[in-house]
């Protein structure tokens, strides 16, 4: 089981991308997600920007620091 959320402003995590997905959850807007495996081997599905989604691939490291958006690490 994994949790899905949009990265909060004060969240902090780091992990490796294990899956990419996208979908029109509300029927009108495209949302981009990555499933990451964080340090304690817990999978987490996170919503990210389209620009970041297009620049990452499975196996890439992604980092989220407090006060910043997720970024390729």
N, C-alpha and C positions, 0 to 999 in steps of 0.2 A: 504494500500500500504506500502511496506517496501523497503528499499534500500539494495543492496547486495554489499559487498566489502570485500577485504582482509584487515585485520587490519593493518593500517599504523604504522610506528615506533613511531610517536608522538601522536597517538590516545589514548584516555583515556575514558573508559566507564565501567559500571558494570550492570549486569542484571541477570535475571533468564531464563534458557533454557525452551522454550516452544515446540521446535521441533528439531529433528536431521534428516539430510539427507545426501546423497552422490550421486555422479554421475560422469560419464565419459563425461564431457562437450566437450572435444576436440577429443574424440574417442580413446585416448591412455593413459591418466592419470586419476587416481581416485582423485576426490576432495571431501573434507569433510566439511560440513556446519552445523551450528547450527543457529536456529532462536531464538533470545533472546528478552525479553521484558525489556527495560531499564526503569529507574526511571520515566520518563514522559509518560509512557505507550505507547511509540512508538516502534513497532516491528522493528528489524534489523536483517538481515541475514548476517552472518559472516563466512568466510572461516577459518578453524582451522587445526591444524596438526592431522594426523591420531592417534597418541598416545593420545592426549587430547580427541579426538572424542570418542575413545574406553573407556576412563576412566570416562566420564560424562554420566548423564542420564537426562531425562526430569525432571524439578524441581530443578536441581542443580544450584548453583550460579556460574557465570563465571566473571572474572575480567580482564580487560586490563589496565595496567598502562603505561605511556609514557616510551619508551625505552625498554619495555619488551614484551614478547609474552603473548597472553591470557593464563590464568591459572584458574584452579578450585579454587573457593573462598569459 
